[in-house]
Amino acid sequence: MTLAMSQGTARFLLTLGVLAVWAIGVAAMWRGWRRRVRRTALAPLPKAPEIPGGDVVPVLLGVYLGTTTAGRWLDRVAHQRLGGRSSGRLRVLRTGLLVRRAGFDDLYIPAAALRDVRIDTAHAGKVIAGDGMLVVRWQHGGADLETGFRGDDRGRHREVAGAVRALVPADALHTATQEAS
């Protein structure tokens, strides 16, 4: 019996080893994502009103960047698919904020849940210079969250931020300003 392997057997074993390492890596990523979903579990999100009422400002087309834990711009909320990025439409209604997300359920944030809004350069792993994106801080079920949106027309970010800020309850905006300083 010889100790030398045939070239075909060696290739087969090497391929098997690479596939095993790949499968372990995929399983670890899947397990980590499932853990993130459990860690970021939220109560069911509110449904958008059937008749949402008039828009405070014209609809802003752009990209929904995802929702993160407030103050942690890289900590995406995986639960209820809030961490996914997609094209979208941002509507500022008299009753709250409505984000229509392509491929995902709509995200409705009632005015009472709003805490603050700012124009920022970084959110959910995305960095854009200048008036890069709107970041809306809100509360849901005891969790402080931040949702990012980058409008196609960045010149409208200040207008939309002003409209959202007008919806934020006065005591919530005062508290958010104190926490930031």
BASE-941644 format. One line per 2 residues: number of its first residue (from 0); their letters; for each residue x, y, z of C-alpha. Coordinates in pm, 1 decimal. Layout:
! BASE-941644
NUM> A> X/Y/Z  ...;
! end
This chain:
! BASE-941644
0> MT> 0.0/0.0/0.0  142.6/334.9/-97.1;
2> LA> 110.6/656.3/103.3  92.6/876.9/-202.3;
4> MS> -255.0/993.3/-305.3  -359.0/1019.2/-660.9;
6> QG> -396.9/1372.3/-794.5  -773.2/1323.8/-838.3;
8> TA> -819.0/1214.7/-477.0  -619.1/1512.9/-347.9;
10> RF> -828.0/1754.6/-554.4  -1147.6/1594.6/-429.4;
12> LL> -1040.1/1622.5/-64.5  -928.3/1984.0/-112.9;
14> TL> -1262.8/2072.9/-275.0  -1446.8/1898.6/7.2;
16> GV> -1244.6/2096.1/263.7  -1313.3/2430.2/92.5;
18> LA> -1686.3/2351.6/75.1  -1687.3/2256.4/443.2;
20> VW> -1521.5/2587.0/541.8  -1767.1/2778.1/320.8;
22> AI> -2066.8/2596.2/477.6  -1940.9/2672.3/829.4;
24> GV> -1902.3/3040.0/736.3  -2255.1/3061.8/592.7;
26> AA> -2399.2/2886.4/899.1  -2216.9/3128.1/1132.6;
28> MW> -2346.5/3432.3/940.7  -2701.7/3297.0/943.6;
30> RG> -2679.6/3226.4/1315.7  -2546.1/3578.0/1382.4;
32> WR> -2827.4/3735.2/1181.4  -3089.4/3530.1/1368.7;
34> RR> -2933.2/3643.9/1697.8  -2952.0/4007.6/1577.4;
36> VR> -3319.1/3962.3/1487.5  -3392.7/3836.0/1839.9;
38> RT> -3181.0/4110.5/2001.3  -3358.7/4386.6/1808.3;
40> AL> -3709.3/4242.5/1850.4  -3979.5/4507.4/1857.3;
42> AP> -4350.9/4518.3/1915.5  -4552.7/4513.4/1592.3;
44> LP> -4518.1/4840.4/1405.2  -4821.0/5069.1/1373.1;
46> KA> -5012.8/5049.7/1048.0  -5038.7/5354.9/828.1;
48> PE> -5379.3/5518.1/831.7  -5603.5/5399.2/548.7;
50> IP> -5664.6/5758.1/448.4  -5334.6/5918.4/547.5;
52> GG> -5446.1/6279.9/503.0  -5263.3/6550.1/317.0;
54> DV> -4890.7/6579.5/277.4  -4730.2/6865.1/471.8;
56> VP> -4457.6/6892.9/204.4  -4431.7/6724.4/-137.8;
58> VL> -4321.5/6360.4/-137.2  -3943.0/6310.1/-127.0;
60> LG> -3815.4/6031.4/-351.7  -3490.2/5860.6/-259.1;
62> VY> -3337.2/5570.5/-68.6  -3448.4/5429.9/265.8;
64> LG> -3117.4/5360.8/441.8  -3249.8/5148.1/724.8;
66> TT> -3328.3/5179.0/1092.6  -3067.9/5154.2/1368.3;
68> TA> -3057.1/5172.4/1744.0  -3043.9/5542.6/1836.7;
70> GR> -2688.9/5667.2/1880.3  -2538.5/5354.0/1722.4;
72> WL> -2530.6/5426.9/1349.0  -2397.9/5081.8/1255.5;
74> DR> -2638.0/4874.8/1469.4  -2910.7/4791.3/1218.2;
76> VA> -3246.3/4671.2/1347.1  -3298.7/4339.7/1172.8;
78> HQ> -3641.1/4268.0/1320.8  -3938.8/4329.8/1090.9;
80> RL> -3693.3/4399.3/804.2  -3619.1/4752.3/924.4;
82> GG> -3246.7/4718.6/858.7  -3278.6/4664.9/484.3;
84> RS> -3194.6/4933.7/230.9  -3436.5/5008.1/-54.9;
86> SG> -3564.8/5279.7/-280.3  -3851.6/5465.4/-124.2;
88> RL> -4083.5/5761.3/-89.2  -4088.2/5973.2/223.7;
90> RV> -4418.8/6139.6/307.5  -4459.4/6387.7/590.6;
92> LR> -4825.6/6369.1/690.7  -5017.5/6569.1/948.5;
94> TG> -5036.0/6249.9/1156.3  -4676.5/6132.7/1123.4;
96> LL> -4415.7/6007.4/881.1  -4481.2/5743.9/614.0;
98> VR> -4197.9/5570.5/428.3  -4301.7/5356.6/134.3;
100> RA> -4020.2/5103.9/85.1  -3980.8/4905.4/-236.6;
102> GF> -3988.0/4534.6/-156.8  -4076.1/4587.6/211.6;
104> DD> -4381.3/4684.9/414.0  -4444.8/5054.5/460.5;
106> LY> -4298.5/5214.1/771.7  -4533.7/5448.7/954.2;
108> IP> -4407.9/5657.1/1245.4  -4690.6/5837.2/1428.5;
110> AA> -4620.5/6200.1/1523.1  -4640.0/6110.4/1894.2;
112> AL> -4345.1/5868.9/1849.7  -4117.3/6125.4/1682.8;
114> RD> -3832.0/6259.1/1899.0  -3599.2/6455.6/1670.0;
116> VR> -3475.6/6495.8/1314.3  -3136.6/6599.1/1181.9;
118> ID> -2941.1/6622.5/860.8  -2635.3/6401.6/893.0;
120> TA> -2351.1/6250.8/694.0  -2356.0/5891.7/826.1;
122> HA> -2622.9/5634.2/903.4  -2656.7/5255.1/881.2;
124> GK> -2314.3/5202.9/728.0  -2360.1/5473.9/463.3;
126> VI> -2148.3/5791.8/461.5  -2235.9/6086.2/236.6;
128> AG> -2075.8/6431.2/248.7  -2268.7/6756.6/296.7;
130> DG> -2643.2/6743.1/347.5  -2622.6/6370.6/289.5;
132> ML> -2930.8/6231.5/458.5  -3220.9/6284.4/693.6;
134> VV> -3207.5/6090.4/1019.1  -3530.2/6071.6/1218.5;
136> RW> -3516.8/5970.0/1583.4  -3826.6/5798.8/1719.9;
138> QH> -3947.6/5565.9/1993.4  -4133.2/5241.5/1963.3;
140> GG> -4216.9/5006.1/2245.9  -3949.0/5151.0/2473.8;
142> AD> -3676.2/5135.2/2207.3  -3500.6/5449.5/2079.4;
144> LE> -3455.0/5416.3/1704.5  -3316.5/5621.0/1416.9;
146> TG> -3430.8/5588.2/1056.5  -3224.3/5724.9/768.9;
148> FR> -3343.9/5850.2/430.4  -3138.9/6001.5/148.2;
150> GD> -3348.5/6209.0/-87.8  -3273.7/6223.5/-458.7;
152> DR> -3308.0/6602.2/-429.4  -3081.0/6676.3/-132.2;
154> GR> -3169.5/7044.5/-157.6  -3506.9/6954.9/-4.3;
156> HR> -3362.9/6791.6/308.7  -3390.0/7111.5/515.9;
158> EV> -3751.9/7166.4/406.9  -3849.1/6809.0/497.2;
160> AG> -3654.2/6820.9/826.7  -3842.5/7139.1/920.5;
162> AV> -4176.7/6973.1/844.9  -4085.6/6667.9/1054.5;
164> RA> -3957.0/6886.6/1338.9  -4293.8/7067.0/1344.0;
166> LV> -4461.6/6728.5/1415.8  -4232.0/6635.7/1705.5;
168> PA> -4409.7/6681.4/2039.0  -4262.2/6987.1/2216.4;
170> DA> -4156.1/6793.7/2528.8  -3988.0/6521.5/2318.1;
172> LH> -3784.0/6771.2/2114.4  -3674.2/6949.5/2433.2;
174> TA> -3561.5/6618.6/2588.3  -3373.0/6512.9/2272.2;
176> TQ> -3194.1/6849.8/2260.4  -3084.5/6813.5/2624.6;
178> EA> -2953.8/6458.4/2562.2  -2748.8/6574.9/2262.9;
180> S> -2570.0/6848.6/2464.0;
! end
